[in-house]
C-alpha cells in the first residue's frame, strides 16, 4: 500500500500520539501485535469490525516505511 498516509493519523490527544488507524483508537502497534500472534486478517476484522483489510495493509506499510527510514547512530567515546 503506497498511500498509508491516508489511513494513519498521529494525534497527541489519541493514544499518546501513537500512529492509529484514522477514526479509531487502534494503533499500528496493536495490529502488528495481533499479526505477530498469528491472527489472520479475517480474525482481526471479525474482532474489530471498524477495521478493514486496507487498514491492516496500511499499518504494515507504515511500519515498513518507518523501518526503511530508521537510522542507527553510532557514537564513539
PDB file of N, CA, C and O in Angstrom, chain B, residues numbered from 101:
ATOM      1  N   UNK B 101       0.851  -1.175   0.000  1.00  0.00           N
ATOM      2  CA  UNK B 101       0.000   0.000   0.000  1.00  0.00           C
ATOM      3  C   UNK B 101       0.891   1.230   0.000  1.00  0.00           C
ATOM      4  O   UNK B 101       1.692   1.428   0.914  1.00  0.00           O
ATOM      5  N   UNK B 102       0.752   2.036  -1.006  1.00  0.00           N
ATOM      6  CA  UNK B 102       1.596   3.221  -1.127  1.00  0.00           C
ATOM      7  C   UNK B 102       1.007   4.417  -0.393  1.00  0.00           C
ATOM      8  O   UNK B 102       1.751   5.312   0.007  1.00  0.00           O
ATOM      9  N   UNK B 103      -0.297   4.456  -0.206  1.00  0.00           N
ATOM     10  CA  UNK B 103      -0.949   5.616   0.389  1.00  0.00           C
ATOM     11  C   UNK B 103      -1.358   5.384   1.829  1.00  0.00           C
ATOM     12  O   UNK B 103      -2.485   5.688   2.219  1.00  0.00           O
ATOM     13  N   UNK B 104      -0.430   4.837   2.630  1.00  0.00           N
ATOM     14  CA  UNK B 104      -0.759   4.597   4.027  1.00  0.00           C
ATOM     15  C   UNK B 104      -1.068   5.901   4.756  1.00  0.00           C
ATOM     16  O   UNK B 104      -1.768   5.889   5.768  1.00  0.00           O
ATOM     17  N   UNK B 105      -0.556   7.027   4.254  1.00  0.00           N
ATOM     18  CA  UNK B 105      -0.795   8.318   4.888  1.00  0.00           C
ATOM     19  C   UNK B 105      -2.284   8.657   4.953  1.00  0.00           C
ATOM     20  O   UNK B 105      -2.720   9.402   5.831  1.00  0.00           O
ATOM     21  N   UNK B 106      -3.056   8.107   4.022  1.00  0.00           N
ATOM     22  CA  UNK B 106      -4.494   8.356   4.013  1.00  0.00           C
ATOM     23  C   UNK B 106      -5.215   7.606   5.127  1.00  0.00           C
ATOM     24  O   UNK B 106      -6.342   7.951   5.482  1.00  0.00           O
ATOM     25  N   UNK B 107      -4.577   6.594   5.674  1.00  0.00           N
ATOM     26  CA  UNK B 107      -5.229   5.730   6.667  1.00  0.00           C
ATOM     27  C   UNK B 107      -4.684   5.902   8.082  1.00  0.00           C
ATOM     28  O   UNK B 107      -5.356   5.539   9.048  1.00  0.00           O
ATOM     29  N   UNK B 108      -3.476   6.449   8.219  1.00  0.00           N
ATOM     30  CA  UNK B 108      -2.812   6.533   9.518  1.00  0.00           C
ATOM     31  C   UNK B 108      -2.797   7.977   9.998  1.00  0.00           C
ATOM     32  O   UNK B 108      -2.502   8.896   9.234  1.00  0.00           O
ATOM     33  N   UNK B 109      -3.121   8.164  11.276  1.00  0.00           N
ATOM     34  CA  UNK B 109      -3.047   9.512  11.847  1.00  0.00           C
ATOM     35  C   UNK B 109      -2.192   9.499  13.107  1.00  0.00           C
ATOM     36  O   UNK B 109      -2.086   8.493  13.809  1.00  0.00           O
ATOM     37  N   UNK B 110      -1.591  10.644  13.362  1.00  0.00           N
ATOM     38  CA  UNK B 110      -0.815  10.851  14.589  1.00  0.00           C
ATOM     39  C   UNK B 110      -1.426  12.061  15.286  1.00  0.00           C
ATOM     40  O   UNK B 110      -1.385  13.179  14.772  1.00  0.00           O
ATOM     41  N   UNK B 111      -1.986  11.822  16.450  1.00  0.00           N
ATOM     42  CA  UNK B 111      -2.650  12.887  17.192  1.00  0.00           C
ATOM     43  C   UNK B 111      -2.253  12.759  18.652  1.00  0.00           C
ATOM     44  O   UNK B 111      -2.528  11.730  19.269  1.00  0.00           O
ATOM     45  N   UNK B 112      -1.614  13.772  19.220  1.00  0.00           N
ATOM     46  CA  UNK B 112      -1.168  13.672  20.607  1.00  0.00           C
ATOM     47  C   UNK B 112      -2.302  13.465  21.597  1.00  0.00           C
ATOM     48  O   UNK B 112      -2.064  13.050  22.731  1.00  0.00           O
ATOM     49  N   UNK B 113      -3.531  13.747  21.186  1.00  0.00           N
ATOM     50  CA  UNK B 113      -4.694  13.563  22.056  1.00  0.00           C
ATOM     51  C   UNK B 113      -5.241  12.137  22.022  1.00  0.00           C
ATOM     52  O   UNK B 113      -6.090  11.785  22.841  1.00  0.00           O
ATOM     53  N   UNK B 114      -4.769  11.315  21.090  1.00  0.00           N
ATOM     54  CA  UNK B 114      -5.268   9.940  20.949  1.00  0.00           C
ATOM     55  C   UNK B 114      -4.113   8.984  21.152  1.00  0.00           C
ATOM     56  O   UNK B 114      -3.113   9.041  20.437  1.00  0.00           O
ATOM     57  N   UNK B 115      -4.256   8.102  22.132  1.00  0.00           N
ATOM     58  CA  UNK B 115      -3.264   7.054  22.438  1.00  0.00           C
ATOM     59  C   UNK B 115      -1.846   7.628  22.534  1.00  0.00           C
ATOM     60  O   UNK B 115      -0.885   7.039  22.040  1.00  0.00           O
ATOM     61  N   UNK B 116      -1.741   8.804  23.190  1.00  0.00           N
ATOM     62  CA  UNK B 116      -0.438   9.426  23.449  1.00  0.00           C
ATOM     63  C   UNK B 116       0.348   9.723  22.170  1.00  0.00           C
ATOM     64  O   UNK B 116       1.579   9.744  22.187  1.00  0.00           O
ATOM     65  N   UNK B 117      -0.359   9.951  21.067  1.00  0.00           N
ATOM     66  CA  UNK B 117       0.297  10.312  19.813  1.00  0.00           C
ATOM     67  C   UNK B 117       0.833   9.142  19.013  1.00  0.00           C
ATOM     68  O   UNK B 117       1.522   9.337  18.012  1.00  0.00           O
ATOM     69  N   UNK B 118       0.520   7.919  19.448  1.00  0.00           N
ATOM     70  CA  UNK B 118       0.965   6.755  18.664  1.00  0.00           C
ATOM     71  C   UNK B 118       0.203   6.723  17.341  1.00  0.00           C
ATOM     72  O   UNK B 118      -0.942   7.170  17.278  1.00  0.00           O
ATOM     73  N   UNK B 119       0.823   6.200  16.289  1.00  0.00           N
ATOM     74  CA  UNK B 119       0.127   6.132  14.999  1.00  0.00           C
ATOM     75  C   UNK B 119      -1.079   5.201  15.087  1.00  0.00           C
ATOM     76  O   UNK B 119      -0.964   4.043  15.489  1.00  0.00           O
ATOM     77  N   UNK B 120      -2.232   5.733  14.705  1.00  0.00           N
ATOM     78  CA  UNK B 120      -3.508   4.994  14.767  1.00  0.00           C
ATOM     79  C   UNK B 120      -4.175   4.968  13.401  1.00  0.00           C
ATOM     80  O   UNK B 120      -3.904   5.799  12.534  1.00  0.00           O
ATOM     81  N   UNK B 121      -5.050   3.996  13.239  1.00  0.00           N
ATOM     82  CA  UNK B 121      -5.918   3.992  12.069  1.00  0.00           C
ATOM     83  C   UNK B 121      -6.899   5.145  12.246  1.00  0.00           C
ATOM     84  O   UNK B 121      -7.546   5.258  13.287  1.00  0.00           O
ATOM     85  N   UNK B 122      -7.009   6.001  11.231  1.00  0.00           N
ATOM     86  CA  UNK B 122      -7.879   7.171  11.322  1.00  0.00           C
ATOM     87  C   UNK B 122      -9.287   6.775  11.739  1.00  0.00           C
ATOM     88  O   UNK B 122      -9.840   5.784  11.263  1.00  0.00           O
ATOM     89  N   UNK B 123      -9.848   7.563  12.627  1.00  0.00           N
ATOM     90  CA  UNK B 123     -11.218   7.339  13.084  1.00  0.00           C
ATOM     91  C   UNK B 123     -11.341   6.263  14.149  1.00  0.00           C
ATOM     92  O   UNK B 123     -12.449   5.935  14.573  1.00  0.00           O
ATOM     93  N   UNK B 124     -10.207   5.706  14.587  1.00  0.00           N
ATOM     94  CA  UNK B 124     -10.224   4.679  15.631  1.00  0.00           C
ATOM     95  C   UNK B 124      -9.157   5.021  16.666  1.00  0.00           C
ATOM     96  O   UNK B 124      -8.391   5.972  16.508  1.00  0.00           O
ATOM     97  N   UNK B 125      -9.130   4.221  17.723  1.00  0.00           N
ATOM     98  CA  UNK B 125      -8.059   4.310  18.713  1.00  0.00           C
ATOM     99  C   UNK B 125      -7.142   3.097  18.585  1.00  0.00           C
ATOM    100  O   UNK B 125      -6.377   2.789  19.499  1.00  0.00           O
ATOM    101  N   UNK B 126      -7.223   2.420  17.455  1.00  0.00           N
ATOM    102  CA  UNK B 126      -6.421   1.223  17.210  1.00  0.00           C
ATOM    103  C   UNK B 126      -5.082   1.646  16.611  1.00  0.00           C
ATOM    104  O   UNK B 126      -5.027   2.290  15.564  1.00  0.00           O
ATOM    105  N   UNK B 127      -3.993   1.264  17.305  1.00  0.00           N
ATOM    106  CA  UNK B 127      -2.666   1.679  16.858  1.00  0.00           C
ATOM    107  C   UNK B 127      -2.067   0.680  15.867  1.00  0.00           C
ATOM    108  O   UNK B 127      -2.486  -0.473  15.761  1.00  0.00           O
ATOM    109  N   UNK B 128      -1.074   1.182  15.156  1.00  0.00           N
ATOM    110  CA  UNK B 128      -0.286   0.308  14.280  1.00  0.00           C
ATOM    111  C   UNK B 128       0.323  -0.806  15.126  1.00  0.00           C
ATOM    112  O   UNK B 128       0.340  -1.967  14.716  1.00  0.00           O
ATOM    113  N   UNK B 129       0.819  -0.448  16.301  1.00  0.00           N
ATOM    114  CA  UNK B 129       1.416  -1.423  17.216  1.00  0.00           C
ATOM    115  C   UNK B 129       0.418  -2.523  17.572  1.00  0.00           C
ATOM    116  O   UNK B 129       0.790  -3.695  17.622  1.00  0.00           O
ATOM    117  N   UNK B 130      -0.850  -2.163  17.822  1.00  0.00           N
ATOM    118  CA  UNK B 130      -1.888  -3.172  18.107  1.00  0.00           C
ATOM    119  C   UNK B 130      -1.982  -4.171  16.961  1.00  0.00           C
ATOM    120  O   UNK B 130      -1.967  -5.383  17.177  1.00  0.00           O
ATOM    121  N   UNK B 131      -2.079  -3.652  15.746  1.00  0.00           N
ATOM    122  CA  UNK B 131      -2.252  -4.511  14.566  1.00  0.00           C
ATOM    123  C   UNK B 131      -1.036  -5.402  14.360  1.00  0.00           C
ATOM    124  O   UNK B 131      -1.175  -6.595  14.089  1.00  0.00           O
ATOM    125  N   UNK B 132       0.164  -4.822  14.487  1.00  0.00           N
ATOM    126  CA  UNK B 132       1.374  -5.635  14.340  1.00  0.00           C
ATOM    127  C   UNK B 132       1.416  -6.734  15.395  1.00  0.00           C
ATOM    128  O   UNK B 132       1.817  -7.860  15.101  1.00  0.00           O
ATOM    129  N   UNK B 133       1.013  -6.421  16.600  1.00  0.00           N
ATOM    130  CA  UNK B 133       0.983  -7.425  17.662  1.00  0.00           C
ATOM    131  C   UNK B 133       0.020  -8.549  17.356  1.00  0.00           C
ATOM    132  O   UNK B 133       0.330  -9.719  17.580  1.00  0.00           O
ATOM    133  N   UNK B 134      -1.142  -8.200  16.846  1.00  0.00           N
ATOM    134  CA  UNK B 134      -2.119  -9.250  16.508  1.00  0.00           C
ATOM    135  C   UNK B 134      -1.597 -10.139  15.395  1.00  0.00           C
ATOM    136  O   UNK B 134      -1.730 -11.362  15.452  1.00  0.00           O
ATOM    137  N   UNK B 135      -1.006  -9.528  14.387  1.00  0.00           N
ATOM    138  CA  UNK B 135      -0.439 -10.328  13.298  1.00  0.00           C
ATOM    139  C   UNK B 135       0.702 -11.205  13.799  1.00  0.00           C
ATOM    140  O   UNK B 135       0.827 -12.360  13.391  1.00  0.00           O
ATOM    141  N   UNK B 136       1.533 -10.659  14.683  1.00  0.00           N
ATOM    142  CA  UNK B 136       2.654 -11.427  15.236  1.00  0.00           C
ATOM    143  C   UNK B 136       2.175 -12.589  16.098  1.00  0.00           C
ATOM    144  O   UNK B 136       2.873 -13.594  16.233  1.00  0.00           O
ATOM    145  N   UNK B 137       0.988 -12.455  16.678  1.00  0.00           N
ATOM    146  CA  UNK B 137       0.442 -13.541  17.495  1.00  0.00           C
ATOM    147  C   UNK B 137      -0.359 -14.523  16.643  1.00  0.00           C
ATOM    148  O   UNK B 137      -1.099 -15.354  17.169  1.00  0.00           O
ATOM    149  N   UNK B 138      -0.205 -14.418  15.319  1.00  0.00           N
ATOM    150  CA  UNK B 138      -0.773 -15.349  14.343  1.00  0.00           C
ATOM    151  C   UNK B 138      -2.259 -15.158  14.075  1.00  0.00           C
ATOM    152  O   UNK B 138      -2.925 -16.080  13.604  1.00  0.00           O
ATOM    153  N   UNK B 139      -2.781 -13.979  14.369  1.00  0.00           N
ATOM    154  CA  UNK B 139      -4.162 -13.690  13.962  1.00  0.00           C
ATOM    155  C   UNK B 139      -4.157 -13.436  12.457  1.00  0.00           C
ATOM    156  O   UNK B 139      -3.229 -12.827  11.924  1.00  0.00           O
ATOM    157  N   UNK B 140      -5.184 -13.902  11.789  1.00  0.00           N
ATOM    158  CA  UNK B 140      -5.317 -13.635  10.355  1.00  0.00           C
ATOM    159  C   UNK B 140      -5.998 -12.280  10.154  1.00  0.00           C
ATOM    160  O   UNK B 140      -6.582 -11.721  11.083  1.00  0.00           O
ATOM    161  N   UNK B 141      -5.914 -11.768   8.942  1.00  0.00           N
ATOM    162  CA  UNK B 141      -6.617 -10.523   8.628  1.00  0.00           C
ATOM    163  C   UNK B 141      -8.096 -10.681   8.948  1.00  0.00           C
ATOM    164  O   UNK B 141      -8.702  -9.797   9.553  1.00  0.00           O
ATOM    165  N   UNK B 142      -8.678 -11.807   8.542  1.00  0.00           N
ATOM    166  CA  UNK B 142     -10.108 -12.035   8.768  1.00  0.00           C
ATOM    167  C   UNK B 142     -10.455 -12.054  10.254  1.00  0.00           C
ATOM    168  O   UNK B 142     -11.489 -11.525  10.662  1.00  0.00           O
ATOM    169  N   UNK B 143      -9.586 -12.664  11.063  1.00  0.00           N
ATOM    170  CA  UNK B 143      -9.837 -12.705  12.510  1.00  0.00           C
ATOM    171  C   UNK B 143      -9.776 -11.300  13.121  1.00  0.00           C
ATOM    172  O   UNK B 143     -10.576 -10.961  13.993  1.00  0.00           O
ATOM    173  N   UNK B 144      -8.843 -10.506  12.666  1.00  0.00           N
ATOM    174  CA  UNK B 144      -8.727  -9.141  13.177  1.00  0.00           C
ATOM    175  C   UNK B 144      -9.966  -8.339  12.817  1.00  0.00           C
ATOM    176  O   UNK B 144     -10.535  -7.655  13.667  1.00  0.00           O
ATOM    177  N   UNK B 145     -10.383  -8.418  11.571  1.00  0.00           N
ATOM    178  CA  UNK B 145     -11.567  -7.678  11.123  1.00  0.00           C
ATOM    179  C   UNK B 145     -12.822  -8.188  11.834  1.00  0.00           C
ATOM    180  O   UNK B 145     -13.726  -7.407  12.134  1.00  0.00           O
ATOM    181  N   UNK B 146     -12.878  -9.476  12.101  1.00  0.00           N
ATOM    182  CA  UNK B 146     -14.029 -10.036  12.824  1.00  0.00           C
ATOM    183  C   UNK B 146     -14.072  -9.491  14.255  1.00  0.00           C
ATOM    184  O   UNK B 146     -15.140  -9.134  14.752  1.00  0.00           O
ATOM    185  N   UNK B 147     -12.918  -9.428  14.912  1.00  0.00           N
ATOM    186  CA  UNK B 147     -12.853  -8.922  16.284  1.00  0.00           C
ATOM    187  C   UNK B 147     -12.990  -7.405  16.362  1.00  0.00           C
ATOM    188  O   UNK B 147     -13.482  -6.875  17.359  1.00  0.00           O
ATOM    189  N   UNK B 148     -12.559  -6.710  15.321  1.00  0.00           N
ATOM    190  CA  UNK B 148     -12.581  -5.253  15.283  1.00  0.00           C
ATOM    191  C   UNK B 148     -13.219  -4.800  13.971  1.00  0.00           C
ATOM    192  O   UNK B 148     -12.513  -4.395  13.047  1.00  0.00           O
ATOM    193  N   UNK B 149     -14.546  -4.867  13.884  1.00  0.00           N
ATOM    194  CA  UNK B 149     -15.231  -4.600  12.608  1.00  0.00           C
ATOM    195  C   UNK B 149     -15.041  -3.180  12.075  1.00  0.00           C
ATOM    196  O   UNK B 149     -15.367  -2.910  10.919  1.00  0.00           O
ATOM    197  N   UNK B 150     -14.518  -2.271  12.900  1.00  0.00           N
ATOM    198  CA  UNK B 150     -14.249  -0.926  12.390  1.00  0.00           C
ATOM    199  C   UNK B 150     -13.024  -0.909  11.487  1.00  0.00           C
ATOM    200  O   UNK B 150     -12.777   0.077  10.793  1.00  0.00           O
ATOM    201  N   UNK B 151     -12.253  -2.000  11.493  1.00  0.00           N
ATOM    202  CA  UNK B 151     -11.076  -2.119  10.632  1.00  0.00           C
ATOM    203  C   UNK B 151     -11.422  -2.819   9.325  1.00  0.00           C
ATOM    204  O   UNK B 151     -12.360  -3.612   9.247  1.00  0.00           O
ATOM    205  N   UNK B 152     -10.636  -2.504   8.306  1.00  0.00           N
ATOM    206  CA  UNK B 152     -10.756  -3.192   7.024  1.00  0.00           C
ATOM    207  C   UNK B 152      -9.404  -3.827   6.690  1.00  0.00           C
ATOM    208  O   UNK B 152      -8.391  -3.535   7.326  1.00  0.00           O
ATOM    209  N   UNK B 153      -9.411  -4.677   5.708  1.00  0.00           N
ATOM    210  CA  UNK B 153      -8.155  -5.266   5.233  1.00  0.00           C
ATOM    211  C   UNK B 153      -7.193  -4.160   4.792  1.00  0.00           C
ATOM    212  O   UNK B 153      -5.984  -4.250   5.008  1.00  0.00           O
ATOM    213  N   UNK B 154      -7.740  -3.135   4.182  1.00  0.00           N
ATOM    214  CA  UNK B 154      -6.937  -1.996   3.733  1.00  0.00           C
ATOM    215  C   UNK B 154      -6.270  -1.286   4.922  1.00  0.00           C
ATOM    216  O   UNK B 154      -5.136  -0.821   4.807  1.00  0.00           O
ATOM    217  N   UNK B 155      -6.961  -1.205   6.045  1.00  0.00           N
ATOM    218  CA  UNK B 155      -6.380  -0.604   7.249  1.00  0.00           C
ATOM    219  C   UNK B 155      -5.189  -1.427   7.739  1.00  0.00           C
ATOM    220  O   UNK B 155      -4.164  -0.870   8.132  1.00  0.00           O
ATOM    221  N   UNK B 156      -5.326  -2.733   7.714  1.00  0.00           N
ATOM    222  CA  UNK B 156      -4.241  -3.625   8.147  1.00  0.00           C
ATOM    223  C   UNK B 156      -3.036  -3.466   7.227  1.00  0.00           C
ATOM    224  O   UNK B 156      -1.898  -3.399   7.690  1.00  0.00           O
ATOM    225  N   UNK B 157      -3.291  -3.407   5.933  1.00  0.00           N
ATOM    226  CA  UNK B 157      -2.197  -3.209   4.979  1.00  0.00           C
ATOM    227  C   UNK B 157      -1.532  -1.847   5.174  1.00  0.00           C
ATOM    228  O   UNK B 157      -0.318  -1.718   5.020  1.00  0.00           O
ATOM    229  N   UNK B 158      -2.325  -0.838   5.511  1.00  0.00           N
ATOM    230  CA  UNK B 158      -1.756   0.487   5.774  1.00  0.00           C
ATOM    231  C   UNK B 158      -0.849   0.447   7.000  1.00  0.00           C
ATOM    232  O   UNK B 158       0.206   1.081   7.010  1.00  0.00           O
ATOM    233  N   UNK B 159      -1.250  -0.290   8.031  1.00  0.00           N
ATOM    234  CA  UNK B 159      -0.406  -0.422   9.226  1.00  0.00           C
ATOM    235  C   UNK B 159       0.911  -1.100   8.877  1.00  0.00           C
ATOM    236  O   UNK B 159       1.968  -0.689   9.354  1.00  0.00           O
ATOM    237  N   UNK B 160       0.852  -2.129   8.053  1.00  0.00           N
ATOM    238  CA  UNK B 160       2.077  -2.808   7.627  1.00  0.00           C
ATOM    239  C   UNK B 160       2.956  -1.882   6.786  1.00  0.00           C
ATOM    240  O   UNK B 160       4.175  -1.856   6.953  1.00  0.00           O
ATOM    241  N   UNK B 161       2.344  -1.136   5.898  1.00  0.00           N
ATOM    242  CA  UNK B 161       3.106  -0.204   5.056  1.00  0.00           C
ATOM    243  C   UNK B 161       3.736   0.897   5.902  1.00  0.00           C
ATOM    244  O   UNK B 161       4.875   1.293   5.656  1.00  0.00           O
ATOM    245  N   UNK B 162       3.008   1.388   6.890  1.00  0.00           N
ATOM    246  CA  UNK B 162       3.560   2.401   7.792  1.00  0.00           C
ATOM    247  C   UNK B 162       4.780   1.850   8.524  1.00  0.00           C
ATOM    248  O   UNK B 162       5.815   2.511   8.602  1.00  0.00           O
ATOM    249  N   UNK B 163       4.655   0.636   9.060  1.00  0.00           N
ATOM    250  CA  UNK B 163       5.769   0.012   9.785  1.00  0.00           C
ATOM    251  C   UNK B 163       6.953  -0.222   8.852  1.00  0.00           C
ATOM    252  O   UNK B 163       8.099  -0.017   9.251  1.00  0.00           O
ATOM    253  N   UNK B 164       6.696  -0.645   7.628  1.00  0.00           N
ATOM    254  CA  UNK B 164       7.775  -0.866   6.667  1.00  0.00           C
ATOM    255  C   UNK B 164       8.477   0.449   6.336  1.00  0.00           C
ATOM    256  O   UNK B 164       9.703   0.499   6.233  1.00  0.00           O
ATOM    257  N   UNK B 165       7.692   1.508   6.172  1.00  0.00           N
ATOM    258  CA  UNK B 165       8.267   2.811   5.877  1.00  0.00           C
ATOM    259  C   UNK B 165       9.112   3.304   7.042  1.00  0.00           C
ATOM    260  O   UNK B 165      10.200   3.843   6.839  1.00  0.00           O
ATOM    261  N   UNK B 166       8.621   3.125   8.244  1.00  0.00           N
ATOM    262  CA  UNK B 166       9.386   3.552   9.424  1.00  0.00           C
ATOM    263  C   UNK B 166      10.692   2.767   9.516  1.00  0.00           C
ATOM    264  O   UNK B 166      11.741   3.331   9.825  1.00  0.00           O
ATOM    265  N   UNK B 167      10.623   1.480   9.251  1.00  0.00           N
ATOM    266  CA  UNK B 167      11.822   0.638   9.295  1.00  0.00           C
ATOM    267  C   UNK B 167      12.826   1.091   8.230  1.00  0.00           C
ATOM    268  O   UNK B 167      14.027   1.168   8.485  1.00  0.00           O
ATOM    269  N   UNK B 168      12.320   1.382   7.056  1.00  0.00           N
ATOM    270  CA  UNK B 168      13.202   1.813   5.962  1.00  0.00           C
ATOM    271  C   UNK B 168      13.912   3.109   6.308  1.00  0.00           C
ATOM    272  O   UNK B 168      15.049   3.331   5.891  1.00  0.00           O
ATOM    273  N   UNK B 169      13.247   3.959   7.066  1.00  0.00           N
ATOM    274  CA  UNK B 169      13.804   5.275   7.380  1.00  0.00           C
ATOM    275  C   UNK B 169      14.513   5.336   8.732  1.00  0.00           C
ATOM    276  O   UNK B 169      14.925   6.412   9.167  1.00  0.00           O
ATOM    277  N   UNK B 170      14.655   4.201   9.391  1.00  0.00           N
ATOM    278  CA  UNK B 170      15.355   4.156  10.675  1.00  0.00           C
ATOM    279  C   UNK B 170      16.846   4.160  10.434  1.00  0.00           C
ATOM    280  O   UNK B 170      17.361   3.421   9.594  1.00  0.00           O
ATOM    281  N   UNK B 171      17.516   4.985  11.167  1.00  0.00           N
ATOM    282  CA  UNK B 171      18.976   5.055  11.054  1.00  0.00           C
ATOM    283  C   UNK B 171      19.560   4.808  12.439  1.00  0.00           C
ATOM    284  O   UNK B 171      19.023   5.270  13.445  1.00  0.00           O
ATOM    285  N   UNK B 172      20.648   4.086  12.473  1.00  0.00           N
ATOM    286  CA  UNK B 172      21.339   3.827  13.728  1.00  0.00           C
ATOM    287  C   UNK B 172      22.507   4.789  13.812  1.00  0.00           C
ATOM    288  O   UNK B 172      23.337   4.869  12.907  1.00  0.00           O
ATOM    289  N   UNK B 173      22.553   5.503  14.895  1.00  0.00           N
ATOM    290  CA  UNK B 173      23.661   6.435  15.099  1.00  0.00           C
ATOM    291  C   UNK B 173      24.653   5.780  16.056  1.00  0.00           C
ATOM    292  O   UNK B 173      24.294   5.347  17.151  1.00  0.00           O
ATOM    293  N   UNK B 174      25.889   5.721  15.624  1.00  0.00           N
ATOM    294  CA  UNK B 174      26.937   5.140  16.450  1.00  0.00           C
ATOM    295  C   UNK B 174      27.827   6.271  16.932  1.00  0.00           C
ATOM    296  O   UNK B 174      28.340   7.070  16.150  1.00  0.00           O
ATOM    297  N   UNK B 175      27.988   6.310  18.227  1.00  0.00           N
ATOM    298  CA  UNK B 175      28.870   7.324  18.777  1.00  0.00           C
ATOM    299  C   UNK B 175      30.107   6.641  19.340  1.00  0.00           C
ATOM    300  O   UNK B 175      30.045   5.522  19.849  1.00  0.00           O
ATOM    301  N   UNK B 176      31.197   7.320  19.241  1.00  0.00           N
ATOM    302  CA  UNK B 176      32.444   6.790  19.796  1.00  0.00           C
ATOM    303  C   UNK B 176      32.801   7.588  21.028  1.00  0.00           C
ATOM    304  O   UNK B 176      32.528   8.784  21.127  1.00  0.00           O
ATOM    305  N   UNK B 177      33.402   6.911  21.941  1.00  0.00           N
ATOM    306  CA  UNK B 177      33.782   7.572  23.197  1.00  0.00           C
ATOM    307  C   UNK B 177      35.254   7.833  23.204  1.00  0.00           C
ATOM    308  O   UNK B 177      35.779   8.383  24.173  1.00  0.00           O
TER     309      UNK B 177
END
